[in-house]
Amino acid sequence: MIAIDTSFKHRLYDLCEVQQILAAYQALFPIGEITPALRAYWDWERARPWSSLTTNFHSATVDSLRALHDASLEIESRARAGFLSASDKGFELKAASQRHGVGFSIGVNPWTDNLLWRTFDPAPGAGREHLVVVVGHNWYPVGAGLDPESPMLDQGLHHTAKYHGPCPEAFFKPQRNAPTVFFLNLFPDFTAPDARKLGQIKDTNALSYPDCVKGLTEVLRVLAPKFERTSVISWGGATWDHMRPVAEPLVGKIGVKKNARSAPGRILKFLGFDYLAMSHPSMPNQVDEHLRRGFAALGLGRPMFELKRAA
């Protein structure tokens, strides 16, 4: 019998915290506003090969999420013991998600879960002045992360110190709704177990980049009316490549860092919302002045690297 490996670095959400995260998603996306386009983008019907990252947060229960966590630990333990290849592990995780009827997040992905839990108060009457939608590119290949795939692990930006420097101080304020931060990846699925961790998704995938931009558009259409204003920040060159053609004014086909250097702090419009494109926060040699001016223009304070230097 293989011992269950619990040597992951993040704690588990408790019952109350899971319910809080579910309530946040349900407040932002009421059941009557879950359009066919939104269901298709998050693929709650599991029509795409590796779409078991997202969860239908209107039907999920704490018990089903915990059951998938337990199943994932058992799969992870056998993989670490050498009994499963990366491909076998991926297919077993997919089967476990289908069996328990939930995905490997409480909603969109684990970082979205965590940021909503930290920054959004779903209580009626809570202030909703500013929403910041942060758009990354994609999740790791299924099962390729350092921790087991699980909807129950408390993980995300606040636990990833190497990303903090190029983020605005507003993301780390202790009070909620100041602002609310909604993170999502433009490509919302896992990739296949043997896929590259970084770079563009292959054109042969079941979800095209134009489809992803349409999905992001639908998310913004549903979210934005619930806040007084909405801002968009994209992380990394791959995301910029596919959001840039929709941005206004039209920007030539240049890289995200060249864009930052050519006009530090420039705020574009994406579907009418203020839009700041930046390099991925994991990347060195950020264009510091671009972040200083851009975050200030969005009302998000200073970059965290300035606070750390002043400390």
C-alpha positions as CSV (number, residue, x, y, z in Angstrom):
1,M,0.0,0.0,0.0
2,I,1.4,3.4,-1.0
3,A,1.4,6.1,1.7
4,I,-0.5,9.2,0.8
5,D,2.0,12.1,0.2
6,T,0.8,15.3,1.9
7,S,4.1,17.1,1.6
8,F,2.7,20.1,-0.3
9,K,3.6,23.6,1.0
10,H,0.1,25.2,1.1
11,R,-2.5,24.7,3.7
12,L,-6.0,23.5,2.9
13,Y,-9.0,25.9,2.9
14,D,-11.4,25.1,5.7
15,L,-15.1,24.5,5.3
16,C,-16.0,28.2,5.9
17,E,-13.4,29.5,3.5
18,V,-14.6,27.2,0.7
19,Q,-18.1,28.5,1.2
20,Q,-16.9,32.1,1.2
21,I,-15.1,31.5,-2.2
22,L,-18.2,29.8,-3.7
23,A,-20.3,32.7,-2.4
24,A,-18.0,35.2,-4.1
25,Y,-18.2,33.5,-7.5
26,Q,-22.0,33.2,-7.1
27,A,-22.3,36.9,-6.3
28,L,-20.2,37.9,-9.3
29,F,-21.8,35.4,-11.7
30,P,-25.4,34.8,-10.7
31,I,-26.9,31.7,-12.2
32,G,-29.1,33.8,-14.4
33,E,-26.0,35.5,-15.9
34,I,-24.2,32.3,-16.8
35,T,-24.6,32.6,-20.5
36,P,-24.0,29.8,-23.0
37,A,-20.8,31.7,-24.1
38,L,-19.5,31.7,-20.5
39,R,-20.3,28.0,-20.0
40,A,-18.5,27.2,-23.2
41,Y,-15.4,29.3,-22.3
42,W,-15.1,27.5,-19.0
43,D,-16.3,24.3,-20.6
44,W,-18.4,23.1,-17.6
45,E,-19.7,20.3,-19.9
46,R,-16.1,19.0,-20.3
47,A,-16.3,18.9,-24.1
48,R,-12.6,19.8,-24.5
49,P,-9.8,17.2,-23.7
50,W,-8.1,19.0,-20.7
51,S,-10.8,21.4,-19.4
52,S,-11.0,20.0,-15.9
53,L,-9.4,23.1,-14.2
54,T,-12.6,25.0,-13.8
55,T,-15.6,24.2,-11.7
56,N,-19.3,24.9,-12.0
57,F,-19.5,26.9,-8.7
58,H,-23.2,26.9,-8.7
59,S,-23.4,23.1,-8.4
60,A,-20.2,22.4,-6.5
61,T,-20.2,21.3,-2.9
62,V,-17.6,21.3,-0.2
63,D,-17.8,17.5,-0.1
64,S,-17.3,17.0,-3.8
65,L,-14.3,19.4,-3.8
66,R,-12.8,17.6,-0.8
67,A,-13.3,14.2,-2.5
68,L,-11.4,15.4,-5.6
69,H,-8.6,16.6,-3.3
70,D,-8.4,13.2,-1.7
71,A,-8.4,11.4,-5.0
72,S,-5.7,13.8,-6.3
73,L,-3.4,13.1,-3.4
74,E,-3.7,9.3,-4.0
75,I,-2.8,9.9,-7.7
76,E,0.0,12.2,-6.8
77,S,1.5,9.7,-4.4
78,R,1.5,6.9,-7.0
79,A,3.1,9.3,-9.5
80,R,5.9,10.3,-7.1
81,A,6.5,6.7,-6.3
82,G,7.1,6.0,-10.0
83,F,4.0,4.0,-10.7
84,L,2.5,6.6,-13.1
85,S,4.0,8.3,-16.1
86,A,3.1,12.0,-16.6
87,S,0.6,11.0,-19.2
88,D,-1.0,8.3,-17.0
89,K,-1.2,10.9,-14.2
90,G,-2.9,13.4,-16.4
91,F,-5.5,11.0,-17.6
92,E,-6.2,9.7,-14.0
93,L,-6.6,13.3,-12.8
94,K,-9.0,14.0,-15.6
95,A,-11.0,10.8,-14.8
96,A,-11.2,11.8,-11.1
97,S,-12.5,15.2,-12.0
98,Q,-15.2,13.7,-14.1
99,R,-16.1,11.2,-11.4
100,H,-16.5,13.8,-8.7
101,G,-18.2,16.4,-10.9
102,V,-15.9,19.3,-10.1
103,G,-12.6,20.7,-11.4
104,F,-9.2,21.4,-9.8
105,S,-10.3,24.8,-8.6
106,I,-13.3,26.1,-6.7
107,G,-14.2,28.3,-9.7
108,V,-11.9,29.5,-12.5
109,N,-8.5,28.4,-11.2
110,P,-6.7,28.3,-7.8
111,W,-5.2,31.8,-8.2
112,T,-8.6,33.3,-9.0
113,D,-10.1,31.5,-5.9
114,N,-7.4,32.9,-3.6
115,L,-7.5,36.4,-4.9
116,L,-11.3,36.6,-4.7
117,W,-11.2,35.2,-1.1
118,R,-8.7,37.9,-0.2
119,T,-10.0,40.9,-2.1
120,F,-13.8,40.5,-2.5
121,D,-16.6,40.8,0.0
122,P,-19.7,39.3,-1.4
123,A,-22.0,40.7,1.3
124,P,-24.9,42.8,0.1
125,G,-24.1,46.5,0.4
126,A,-20.3,46.0,0.4
127,G,-18.5,48.7,-1.6
128,R,-17.6,47.7,-5.1
129,E,-15.7,50.7,-6.5
130,H,-12.9,49.2,-8.5
131,L,-12.4,45.8,-10.2
132,V,-9.0,44.9,-11.6
133,V,-9.1,42.0,-14.0
134,V,-5.6,40.4,-14.4
135,V,-5.1,38.3,-17.5
136,G,-2.4,35.7,-17.5
137,H,-1.8,33.3,-20.3
138,N,-2.2,29.6,-19.3
139,W,-2.0,27.1,-16.5
140,Y,0.7,24.4,-16.3
141,P,0.2,21.1,-18.1
142,V,-2.1,18.9,-16.0
143,G,-0.3,17.5,-13.0
144,A,3.0,19.3,-13.7
145,G,2.9,21.7,-10.8
146,L,5.0,21.4,-7.7
147,D,1.9,20.7,-5.6
148,P,-0.8,18.2,-6.3
149,E,-3.7,19.4,-8.4
150,S,-6.4,20.3,-5.9
151,P,-9.3,22.8,-5.5
152,M,-8.6,22.8,-1.7
153,L,-5.1,24.2,-1.5
154,D,-4.7,27.8,-0.4
155,Q,-2.3,28.9,-3.2
156,G,-1.9,32.0,-5.4
157,L,-0.2,35.3,-5.9
158,H,0.1,36.1,-2.2
159,H,2.1,32.9,-1.7
160,T,4.4,33.6,-4.7
161,A,6.9,36.1,-3.5
162,K,8.9,36.2,-6.7
163,Y,5.9,37.8,-8.4
164,H,5.3,40.5,-5.9
165,G,7.8,43.2,-6.9
166,P,6.2,44.1,-10.3
167,C,2.6,44.0,-8.8
168,P,0.9,47.1,-7.4
169,E,0.6,47.6,-3.6
170,A,-3.2,47.7,-3.9
171,F,-3.3,44.0,-4.6
172,F,-2.0,43.3,-1.1
173,K,-4.2,45.6,1.0
174,P,-5.8,43.8,3.9
175,Q,-9.2,45.3,3.4
176,R,-11.5,43.7,0.7
177,N,-13.0,45.5,-2.3
178,A,-10.1,47.9,-2.4
179,P,-9.8,46.9,-5.2
180,T,-11.3,43.5,-6.0
181,V,-8.8,41.5,-8.1
182,F,-10.1,38.9,-10.5
183,F,-7.3,36.8,-12.0
184,L,-7.9,34.6,-15.0
185,N,-5.8,33.0,-17.7
186,L,-6.7,33.8,-21.3
187,F,-6.5,30.1,-22.1
188,P,-8.6,28.7,-19.2
189,D,-7.8,24.9,-19.5
190,F,-5.0,22.7,-18.5
191,T,-2.7,21.8,-21.4
192,A,-1.9,18.1,-22.1
193,P,0.5,16.3,-19.7
194,D,3.3,16.3,-22.3
195,A,2.9,19.9,-23.4
196,R,5.4,22.7,-22.9
197,K,5.0,24.7,-19.7
198,L,5.6,28.0,-21.4
199,G,4.8,29.6,-24.7
200,Q,1.9,29.8,-27.1
201,I,-0.7,27.1,-27.2
202,K,-0.6,24.9,-30.3
203,D,-3.1,26.0,-33.0
204,T,-4.5,22.4,-33.1
205,N,-6.0,22.8,-29.6
206,A,-9.8,22.6,-29.3
207,L,-9.9,26.2,-28.1
208,S,-8.5,28.9,-30.4
209,Y,-7.0,32.2,-29.3
210,P,-9.9,34.1,-30.9
211,D,-12.3,32.0,-28.9
212,C,-10.3,32.8,-25.8
213,V,-10.6,36.6,-26.5
214,K,-14.3,36.1,-26.9
215,G,-14.4,34.3,-23.6
216,L,-12.5,37.1,-21.9
217,T,-14.9,39.6,-23.4
218,E,-17.9,37.6,-22.0
219,V,-16.3,37.6,-18.5
220,L,-15.8,41.4,-18.6
221,R,-19.4,41.9,-19.9
222,V,-20.8,40.0,-16.9
223,L,-18.4,41.3,-14.2
224,A,-18.0,45.0,-15.1
225,P,-21.6,46.2,-14.4
226,K,-21.2,45.2,-10.7
227,F,-18.4,47.7,-10.1
228,E,-18.1,51.5,-10.5
229,R,-15.1,51.1,-12.8
230,T,-13.1,48.2,-14.2
231,S,-9.4,48.1,-15.2
232,V,-7.5,45.3,-17.1
233,I,-3.9,44.3,-16.7
234,S,-2.3,41.7,-18.9
235,W,0.8,39.7,-17.9
236,G,3.3,38.6,-20.5
237,G,4.0,38.7,-24.2
238,A,1.8,35.8,-25.2
239,T,-1.2,37.4,-23.7
240,W,-0.4,40.8,-25.1
241,D,0.0,39.3,-28.6
242,H,-3.7,38.3,-28.6
243,M,-5.2,41.2,-26.7
244,R,-3.2,43.9,-28.6
245,P,-5.3,43.6,-31.8
246,V,-8.4,44.4,-29.8
247,A,-6.8,47.3,-27.9
248,E,-7.4,51.0,-28.8
249,P,-5.7,53.0,-30.1
250,L,-4.3,50.4,-32.5
251,V,-0.7,49.5,-31.5
252,G,1.7,48.0,-34.1
253,K,3.0,44.5,-33.8
254,I,5.6,45.0,-31.2
255,G,6.6,43.1,-28.1
256,V,5.2,43.9,-24.7
257,K,8.5,45.2,-23.3
258,K,9.1,47.4,-26.4
259,N,5.6,48.8,-25.9
260,A,6.4,49.7,-22.3
261,R,9.7,51.3,-23.3
262,S,8.2,53.3,-26.1
263,A,5.4,54.8,-24.0
264,P,6.0,54.2,-20.2
265,G,2.7,54.1,-18.3
266,R,0.6,54.2,-21.4
267,I,-3.0,53.2,-20.7
268,L,-4.8,51.7,-23.6
269,K,-8.5,50.7,-23.9
270,F,-9.6,47.1,-24.1
271,L,-13.3,46.9,-24.9
272,G,-13.6,50.4,-23.5
273,F,-11.8,49.6,-20.2
274,D,-8.5,51.1,-19.1
275,Y,-5.8,48.6,-20.0
276,L,-2.2,48.3,-19.0
277,A,0.0,45.7,-20.7
278,M,3.1,44.5,-18.7
279,S,5.7,41.8,-18.8
280,H,5.0,38.7,-16.8
281,P,5.9,39.4,-13.1
282,S,8.2,36.4,-13.1
283,M,10.4,38.0,-15.7
284,P,13.5,40.1,-14.7
285,N,14.3,43.5,-16.1
286,Q,10.8,45.0,-15.9
287,V,10.4,48.5,-17.3
288,D,10.1,50.1,-13.9
289,E,8.9,53.5,-15.0
290,H,6.1,51.8,-17.0
291,L,4.8,50.1,-13.9
292,R,5.2,53.3,-11.8
293,R,3.2,55.4,-14.1
294,G,0.7,52.7,-15.2
295,F,-0.2,51.7,-11.7
296,A,-0.5,55.3,-10.6
297,A,-2.8,56.0,-13.5
298,L,-5.0,53.1,-12.6
299,G,-5.1,54.3,-8.9
300,L,-3.3,51.2,-7.7
301,G,-0.5,52.8,-5.8
302,R,3.2,52.0,-6.2
303,P,4.9,48.9,-7.5
304,M,5.8,46.6,-4.6
305,F,9.5,46.8,-5.6
306,E,9.5,50.4,-4.5
307,L,8.1,49.6,-1.1
308,K,10.6,46.8,-0.6
309,R,13.5,49.1,-1.6
310,A,12.3,51.7,0.9
311,A,11.9,49.2,3.7
